[in-house]
Amino acid sequence: MKLVAVNGRRYSADVLRDAIAASKQNGRVETAVREQGVPNRTFVLSYREGRRHPVLVRDNGVRDFVSEILAPRTH
């Protein structure tokens, strides 16, 4: 499948970002997809979260590999 349109606009990363941001108000993202040998299909996604970004949280009960990797080398 290939994503070809989002909310009636030709797909691009910016169009998808705008649609996700707008979902906070309208609660939906409409997508059109193309699959070889099959007519375009439309899917409506119910989504109200808008744009979200992951946040890393330190778990003190687990060894801190990232700090070890990023630490300066000692010879």
Residue frames relative to the residue before (quaternion, step in Angstrom):
aa qw qx qy qz dx dy dz
M 1.0000 0.0000 0.0000 0.0000 0.00 0.00 0.00
K 0.1238 -0.7676 0.6255 0.0649 3.51 -1.17 0.70
L 0.3974 -0.7008 0.5434 0.2357 3.56 -0.88 0.98
V 0.0934 -0.8386 0.5362 0.0206 3.61 -0.61 1.11
A 0.8118 0.0327 -0.0109 0.5829 3.62 1.13 -0.49
V 0.1216 -0.7589 0.6363 0.0664 3.51 -1.25 0.60
N 0.8389 -0.0584 -0.0204 0.5408 3.57 -0.73 1.13
G 0.7340 -0.4566 0.2253 0.4494 3.56 0.95 0.91
R 0.6485 0.4752 -0.3226 0.4996 3.60 1.26 0.06
R 0.5892 -0.5749 0.4298 0.3710 3.56 -1.09 0.72
Y 0.5396 -0.6717 0.4112 0.2977 3.55 -0.87 1.02
S 0.2072 0.6763 -0.7004 0.0960 3.46 -1.30 0.78
A 0.6617 -0.4972 0.3601 0.4304 3.57 -1.20 0.32
D 0.6499 0.5192 -0.3193 0.4540 3.61 1.00 -0.79
V 0.6364 0.5212 -0.3272 0.4651 3.60 0.99 -0.82
L 0.6534 0.5031 -0.3128 0.4713 3.59 0.95 -0.83
R 0.6392 0.5214 -0.3249 0.4625 3.60 0.94 -0.85
D 0.6551 0.5120 -0.3056 0.4640 3.60 0.94 -0.91
A 0.6601 0.5114 -0.3075 0.4563 3.59 0.96 -0.87
I 0.6508 0.5011 -0.3171 0.4741 3.57 1.00 -0.79
A 0.6411 0.5096 -0.3246 0.4733 3.59 0.98 -0.79
A 0.6781 0.4957 -0.2857 0.4613 3.61 0.97 -0.87
S 0.5373 0.6512 -0.3999 0.3569 3.60 1.17 -0.45
K 0.5410 0.6128 -0.4101 0.4044 3.61 1.16 -0.42
Q 0.7197 0.4195 -0.2438 0.4967 3.61 1.07 -0.73
N 0.8134 0.2987 -0.1465 0.4771 3.60 0.75 -1.01
G 0.4130 -0.7722 0.4188 0.2401 3.62 1.25 -0.13
R 0.7636 0.3081 -0.2017 0.5303 3.60 1.17 0.34
V 0.1312 -0.7278 0.6660 0.0974 3.51 -1.35 0.49
E 0.1681 -0.7930 0.5810 0.0725 3.58 -0.64 1.14
T 0.0732 -0.8088 0.5835 0.0050 3.56 -0.78 1.04
A 0.1737 -0.7359 0.6411 0.1314 3.55 -1.21 0.59
V 0.0753 -0.8091 0.5828 0.0060 3.56 -0.85 0.99
R 0.2399 -0.7437 0.6088 0.1369 3.51 -1.22 0.61
E 0.0425 -0.7671 0.6401 0.0037 3.52 -1.01 0.89
Q 0.5887 -0.6106 0.3944 0.3536 3.56 -0.91 0.90
G 0.8457 0.1594 -0.1410 0.4893 3.56 -0.84 1.04
V 0.6951 0.3998 -0.2593 0.5383 3.59 1.28 0.04
P 0.5104 -0.6331 0.4671 0.3472 3.65 -0.93 0.77
N 0.6495 -0.5083 0.3779 0.4206 3.59 -1.19 0.52
R 0.1581 -0.7740 0.6081 0.0782 3.54 -1.07 0.80
T 0.2666 -0.7577 0.5782 0.1432 3.55 -1.13 0.69
F 0.0771 -0.7702 0.6326 0.0244 3.53 -1.04 0.89
V 0.1845 -0.7594 0.6135 0.1133 3.56 -0.98 0.85
L 0.1786 -0.7910 0.5818 0.0623 3.53 -0.69 1.17
S 0.2933 -0.7334 0.5879 0.1748 3.55 -0.81 1.00
Y 0.2265 0.7724 -0.5498 0.2232 3.57 -0.44 1.22
R 0.0521 -0.8284 0.5576 -0.0094 3.60 -0.79 0.99
E 0.5002 0.7086 -0.3942 0.3038 3.59 1.23 0.08
G 0.3561 -0.7226 0.5186 0.2866 3.62 1.14 -0.40
R 0.7263 -0.3819 0.2986 0.4873 3.55 -1.24 -0.38
R 0.0549 -0.7843 0.6179 -0.0008 3.53 -0.99 0.92
H 0.1502 -0.7788 0.6048 0.0719 3.54 -1.15 0.65
P 0.4900 -0.6757 0.4572 0.3072 3.58 -0.90 0.86
V 0.1594 -0.7547 0.6306 0.0860 3.52 -1.20 0.64
L 0.2949 -0.7506 0.5660 0.1713 3.56 -0.85 0.98
V 0.0895 -0.7809 0.6179 0.0221 3.54 -0.96 0.92
R 0.4394 -0.7142 0.4889 0.2403 3.55 -0.83 1.04
D 0.2061 -0.7377 0.6329 0.1124 3.55 -1.00 0.95
N 0.3301 -0.7966 0.4762 0.1724 3.58 -0.27 1.26
G 0.6371 0.5465 -0.3299 0.4320 3.60 1.19 -0.33
V 0.6927 0.4366 -0.2547 0.5145 3.60 1.31 -0.06
R 0.5891 -0.5871 0.4291 0.3523 3.58 -1.07 0.77
D 0.3792 -0.7425 0.5181 0.1909 3.59 -0.95 0.94
F 0.1297 -0.8317 0.5387 0.0363 3.57 0.18 1.31
V 0.6202 0.5675 -0.3564 0.4078 3.61 0.97 -0.78
S 0.6676 0.4847 -0.3110 0.4719 3.62 0.86 -0.86
E 0.6297 0.5288 -0.3333 0.4613 3.58 1.03 -0.73
I 0.6653 0.5007 -0.2996 0.4658 3.57 0.95 -0.87
L 0.7398 0.4291 -0.2240 0.4673 3.59 0.92 -0.89
A 0.4990 0.6630 -0.4324 0.3529 3.61 1.22 -0.23
P 0.5625 -0.5945 0.4451 0.3634 3.58 -1.12 0.65
R 0.5004 -0.6500 0.4833 0.3059 3.54 -1.11 0.69
T 0.1632 -0.7468 0.6337 0.1185 3.53 -1.12 0.70
H 0.2552 -0.7969 0.5355 0.1146 3.55 -0.81 1.04
